[in-house]
Amino acid sequence: VGNNKIAHMKFLFAIFIAFSACQTLYSQVYETNLIIEKAEKELQVAVGEHLFHYFILDQDSKYAYKTKSGKVKHALLTKKSQTKGDFIAVGVKFTLQHPDFNYNYVRKYVNIKLDSALNLKGIPYTDFIPEFLKKNNPCNWLSEKDIHEVLEGLNLTKSKYPLFRRLDFDVQT
C-alpha cells in the first residue's frame, strides 16, 4: 500500500511538471532587448538611416500581457528584463531629438506597435516630421531670432506678460 501511494504521488508530480511545462511553452515571453531591437529596425525603415540616429527610446514604452488568471495588464518596457505573462502586444515609443527640431509643445515621438509575434501592426505615424528632416536638408524654418525680429517689427501693444511663442502644426496641410 505504501509503494502504491508513492507511485501515485510520483504520477501526480509528473502530471504537474508536464502541465507547468506546457503552460510555460504556451505563454509567449520575450527578452525586452529583442523587442527593442525589432522596434528599432522598424523605426529605421520608417524614418530612414540618416534620421534614425536622432531617436532615443522613451521611458514610457509599454507592453500588454495576459496573466494566468486571464486578466490583461500593462507594464513598462525596460531594458535588460523579460516580459511577464503571456505577451500580447507592445508600443515602443521613440523620441526625436534633432538639433534643428528643438521645439516645445509639438509631437516628437514615433510609436512602433508590434503584435504577439513581434510583427509590425500598422504604419508608424511620421507625418509630424518636417520635410527638411526627412530629406536630410538644412533647416528652412525661421529661427528664434528671426521670429523675435518679426514680432518686434509688428509694433504690438506691450503686455504685462512675457511673449509666448509656440509652434503648431496644421495637420491638414
Buried (B, 14 or more C-beta within 10 A) or exposed (E): EEEEEEEEEEEEEEEEEEEEEEEEEEBBEBEBEEBBEBBBEBBBEBBBEEBBEBBEBBEEBBBBBBEEEEEEEEBEBEEEEEBBBBBBBBBBBBBBEBEBBEBEEEEBBBBBBBEBEBEBEEEBEBEBBBEBBBEEEEEEEEEEEEBEEEEEEEEEEEEEEEEEEEEEEEEEE
